[in-house]
Amino acid sequence: MKLLIFGATGSIGRQLVEQALAQRHAVTAFVRNPAKLDLKHANLKVVQGDVLDYASVERAVPGHETVLSALGTPAMTKNTVRSEGTRNIIRAMEQAGVRRLICLSSIGIGDSRAMLPFHYKYILVPLLLRQGFAEHELEEVWVKQSQTDWTIVRPGAFTDGDRTGAYRHSPTPTGKAIKAKISRADVADFVLKQLNDHSYLYKTPWISY
């Protein structure tokens, strides 16, 4: 499958690139700084661009079958990369007629808020993660309003563990707090499984151990 990955130099994005190549997909990595993606592969194409620059996004999208968005910024950074970047991606997809979009969000967004552990819900999010969560909320709005065939994946807090394939996932929030953690490798594993499984089409599955 011909994949276009945004956020390819991030911790999840790199996992997506590596695992997608291992599965023999043709991968285009959209990056601001190609030097940060020190990978060489016959099926890898690196495209330099800025997701906040619509023209560069528009040039990158045509010719792909699926777009994966793993946009992210450091927790304390105040910017609109997720929301405005996602809006540019959607606009370019609709213009090019590319339908399938798989986008990363987070447990705690929308109707999954009750799943956040106490210290996240009442301390970390209000004091440290408020900007990032607000960006995820707006990002989800743009995706849900789009004309794409979308899936929004809501993972728990990231860890550096191995890819195990042994994780829980569901489109329905639990309604109570859980120990929401999952390795970056397993997040990428789940995202790539959505390429050939449309069970979560137009849904917001959460994923955690």
C-alpha positions in Angstrom: 0.0 0.0 0.0 1.2 3.5 -0.7 1.3 5.4 2.6 2.0 9.0 3.4 3.1 9.6 7.0 3.0 13.0 8.7 5.1 13.4 11.8 7.5 10.8 10.6 10.4 11.9 12.7 8.5 11.8 15.9 8.6 8.9 18.3 5.4 7.3 16.9 6.0 8.4 13.4 9.4 6.7 13.2 7.8 3.5 14.5 5.2 3.8 11.8 7.8 4.2 9.1 10.0 1.3 10.3 7.1 -1.1 10.8 5.4 -0.1 7.5 8.6 -0.7 5.6 9.0 -4.1 7.3 5.5 -4.9 6.0 6.6 -4.0 2.5 4.4 -0.9 2.1 5.6 2.0 0.0 6.2 4.8 2.4 6.5 8.6 1.9 7.7 10.3 5.0 6.7 14.0 5.2 9.3 15.8 7.4 10.5 19.3 8.1 14.1 18.1 8.5 15.1 15.1 6.5 18.4 14.8 8.5 16.3 13.6 11.5 15.1 10.5 9.6 18.3 8.5 9.2 16.7 5.6 7.4 17.5 4.2 4.0 15.2 1.8 2.2 14.2 1.1 -1.4 10.5 1.6 -0.5 11.1 4.9 1.4 10.7 8.3 -0.1 11.4 11.4 2.1 9.6 14.6 1.3 10.6 17.8 3.0 7.8 20.2 3.9 6.0 22.0 6.7 2.6 20.8 7.7 1.6 24.4 8.4 2.4 25.3 4.8 -0.6 24.1 2.8 1.2 24.2 -0.6 3.8 21.7 0.6 1.1 19.4 2.0 -0.9 19.7 -1.2 2.1 18.6 -3.3 2.7 15.6 -1.1 -0.7 14.0 -0.9 -1.6 12.9 -4.5 -0.7 9.3 -5.4 -1.2 7.8 -2.0 -3.8 5.4 -0.8 -3.7 6.1 2.9 -2.5 9.0 5.1 -1.3 8.4 8.6 -1.0 11.4 10.9 1.3 11.3 13.9 1.7 15.0 14.4 3.0 16.1 17.8 4.9 18.6 19.7 6.6 18.7 23.2 4.0 18.9 26.0 4.7 22.4 27.0 4.9 23.9 23.5 2.2 26.3 22.5 1.5 26.0 18.8 -1.2 24.8 16.4 0.7 22.1 14.6 -1.9 19.4 15.4 -5.0 21.3 14.6 -3.9 23.5 11.7 -1.6 20.8 10.3 -4.5 18.3 10.4 -6.8 20.8 8.7 -4.2 21.2 5.9 -3.9 17.5 5.5 -7.7 17.0 5.3 -8.0 19.9 2.8 -5.2 18.4 0.6 -6.8 14.9 0.8 -10.2 16.1 -0.2 -8.6 18.0 -3.1 -6.7 15.0 -4.3 -9.5 12.5 -3.7 -7.4 10.5 -1.2 -10.0 9.0 1.3 -8.4 7.0 4.1 -7.0 8.9 7.1 -5.8 7.4 10.3 -5.0 10.0 12.9 -3.5 9.8 16.4 -5.2 11.6 19.3 -5.1 10.6 23.0 -7.1 8.8 25.8 -8.8 11.6 27.7 -10.1 13.4 24.6 -13.9 13.7 24.1 -15.9 11.0 25.6 -12.8 9.1 26.9 -12.0 11.8 29.6 -13.2 9.5 32.4 -10.5 7.0 31.5 -7.7 9.3 32.6 -6.1 8.4 35.9 -6.8 10.9 38.7 -3.4 12.7 38.5 -3.7 13.2 34.8 -7.3 14.5 35.0 -6.8 16.9 37.9 -3.1 17.8 37.9 -1.1 17.0 34.7 -3.7 18.0 32.1 -4.8 21.3 33.8 -1.3 22.4 34.7 1.0 20.9 32.0 -0.9 19.3 29.2 -3.8 21.7 28.7 -2.5 23.1 25.4 -1.8 19.7 23.9 -5.2 18.3 24.9 -6.9 21.4 23.5 -5.1 20.8 20.2 -6.2 17.2 20.2 -9.8 18.3 20.8 -9.7 20.6 17.8 -7.8 18.1 15.7 -10.6 15.6 16.3 -13.2 18.2 15.3 -11.6 18.7 11.9 -11.3 15.0 11.3 -14.9 14.2 12.2 -16.2 17.0 10.0 -14.1 15.9 7.0 -15.1 13.9 3.9 -12.4 11.4 4.6 -12.8 7.7 5.6 -11.3 8.4 9.0 -10.2 6.5 12.2 -9.0 8.4 15.2 -6.8 6.3 17.5 -6.6 7.3 21.2 -3.6 5.7 22.9 -2.6 5.9 26.5 0.6 7.4 27.8 3.6 6.3 25.7 6.4 4.0 26.9 9.5 2.7 25.3 8.6 -1.0 25.4 8.7 -3.6 22.7 6.0 -4.3 20.2 3.9 -7.1 21.8 0.6 -7.0 20.0 -0.9 -7.7 23.5 -3.0 -4.7 24.2 -6.7 -3.8 24.7 -8.7 -1.7 22.3 -12.3 -0.7 22.0 -14.4 2.1 20.4 -16.3 2.5 23.7 -14.7 4.3 26.6 -14.7 2.3 29.9 -16.4 5.1 31.9 -13.8 4.8 34.6 -10.1 5.5 35.0 -7.6 2.9 33.8 -3.8 2.6 33.9 -3.5 4.0 30.5 -0.1 3.1 29.1 1.2 1.6 25.9 4.5 1.3 24.0 5.1 3.4 21.0 5.8 0.3 19.1 2.4 -1.2 19.9 0.7 2.1 19.0 2.3 1.8 15.5 1.3 -1.9 15.4 -2.3 -1.1 16.0 -2.4 1.8 13.5 -1.0 -0.3 10.7 -3.5 -3.0 11.4 -6.2 -0.5 10.5 -5.0 -0.4 6.9 -6.8 -3.7 6.1 -9.4 -3.7 8.9 -12.2 -1.2 8.7 -13.9 -2.2 11.9 -13.0 1.2 13.4 -14.0 3.3 10.4 -15.6 6.6 11.6 -14.8 5.6 15.2 -12.4 6.7 18.0 -10.9 3.5 19.4 -8.8 3.7 22.6 -5.7 1.5 23.0 -3.9 0.6 26.2 -2.4 -2.3 28.2 
